[in-house]
Amino acid sequence: MNVKVLGVGCSVCQSMYNTVTQIVAREHTEAEVEYVTDIDKILSHGVLSTPALVINDRVVMQGFRGARKIEQALREACQI
């Protein structure tokens, strides 16, 4: 699974990235987690607000909605 956190480097974006990496490590999920700060790459996903969570090239979340929502999105992606 490929997971990207799209963000411009602010504390909220960093918090989402940290939360994602903690969940992936805790659940022993095989995932490549990437933190993307390049604005052109962020815009290529059609994202206009950050942070955003992209799983397997699909935007699943815009805005940091907490660890439970992130965990739910990751679980759903693993089941597909």
PEBELTA-V737649 format. One record per residue. N is the residue number from 1. RES is the residue in one letter. D_LAST is the distance of its C-alpha to the last C-alpha in Angstrom with 1 decimal. Layout:
N RES D_LAST
N RES D_LAST
//
This chain:
1 M 10.6
2 N 13.2
3 V 14.3
4 K 17.4
5 V 19.8
6 L 22.0
7 G 25.4
8 V 29.1
9 G 30.1
10 C 31.2
11 S 31.0
12 V 28.1
13 C 26.0
14 Q 27.1
15 S 26.2
16 M 22.6
17 Y 22.3
18 N 24.0
19 T 21.8
20 V 18.6
21 T 20.3
22 Q 21.6
23 I 18.3
24 V 16.7
25 A 19.9
26 R 20.3
27 E 16.9
28 H 17.4
29 T 14.1
30 E 14.3
31 A 14.2
32 E 16.8
33 V 18.1
34 E 20.5
35 Y 22.9
36 V 23.9
37 T 27.3
38 D 28.4
39 I 28.9
40 D 28.4
41 K 25.0
42 I 24.1
43 L 25.5
44 S 23.7
45 H 20.4
46 G 22.4
47 V 22.7
48 L 26.2
49 S 26.0
50 T 25.0
51 P 23.4
52 A 20.0
53 L 16.7
54 V 14.6
55 I 11.2
56 N 10.6
57 D 13.4
58 R 12.3
59 V 14.8
60 V 13.3
61 M 16.7
62 Q 20.3
63 G 22.9
64 F 22.8
65 R 21.9
66 G 22.1
67 A 20.4
68 R 18.8
69 K 16.9
70 I 15.8
71 E 14.7
72 Q 12.7
73 A 11.0
74 L 10.3
75 R 9.1
76 E 6.6
77 A 5.4
78 C 5.6
79 Q 3.8
80 I 0.0
//
